Amino acid sequence: MKKLIILLLFTFLLVGCDELDTILKDNAAATETEEMATDKEKVTIDRVVDGDTVKVEFPSGETETVRLLLIDSPESVHVRP
């Protein structure tokens, strides 16, 4: 019985290491993709609208609203007089 438990633990260890290698390879591929992006542009944050929305200003002077994806924040409550 003791040998069976040791064999099972060893098997789980090997499978876990294999999964870790796959995760690390996927992460490296994602990093390479991010580094290849060349259409980046520097902007200045003009103001924060709420938790996931900002107004940015481009070097040309044009402003635009940018909404950040996958940010879970409450919406602003605008109180009307």
N, C-alpha and C positions, 0 to 999 in steps of 0.2 A: 504494500500500500504506500509506503514511504517513497519507493522508487517511482511509482505512478505520479505522485504529487510533484516530485522533483522534475519529472519529464514534462508534465503539464506546465509548470512554471517556466521551464526552459523554453518550451514552445511559445508561450505567450511573450516571453522576452524577445525571441527572434522575430515574431510577427510585429511586435511593437517597434522594433528598430527599423524594420523594413518600411513601415508606415511613416516613420519620422523622416527617412530618406526621401520618400515621395513628397512629403510636405515641404522639405527644404528645397527640392528641385523646383516645385511649383512657385515658391517664393522667389527664387533666383530668376525664373523666367519673367515674373511680374516686374521685378526690379529692372531687368533689361528693357522691358517694354516702356517703362516710365522714363528711362534715360534716353530713349530714342525720340521722344516727343520734342519737336522743335518749334511748335507754334505757341510758345509761351510769350506772355507780354506782361511787363511790370505795370502795376496799377497802384494807386493810392486809395486807401479806404477813406471815403469822405465821411460816412456816418454809419452807425449800426441801427438798423430799423427795428429788428427784434432778434431773438436767439439764433435764427438761421438765415437771416436776410441782411445784406449790407449794400450800401450804395458805394460804388467805386468810381474813381476818376482816372481816365486814360491820359497818357501824356499829351494827346491832342486837345484835351479840355472837355471831351465828351464824358458824360456820366451815365452809368447804367446800374440797374438793380441786379444783384446776384443772389440767388437762393442756393444755399449749401444743401446738398443731398445727404440723406441718411443721418440728419441731426434731429434728435427728438427733443424739441423744446416747445414750451407753451407759446401761443400767439400773444401779441401785445393786445391789451384791452384799451381801446380808445374811448375815453369818457366824453360824452357829449353834454354840453351845458344846457 
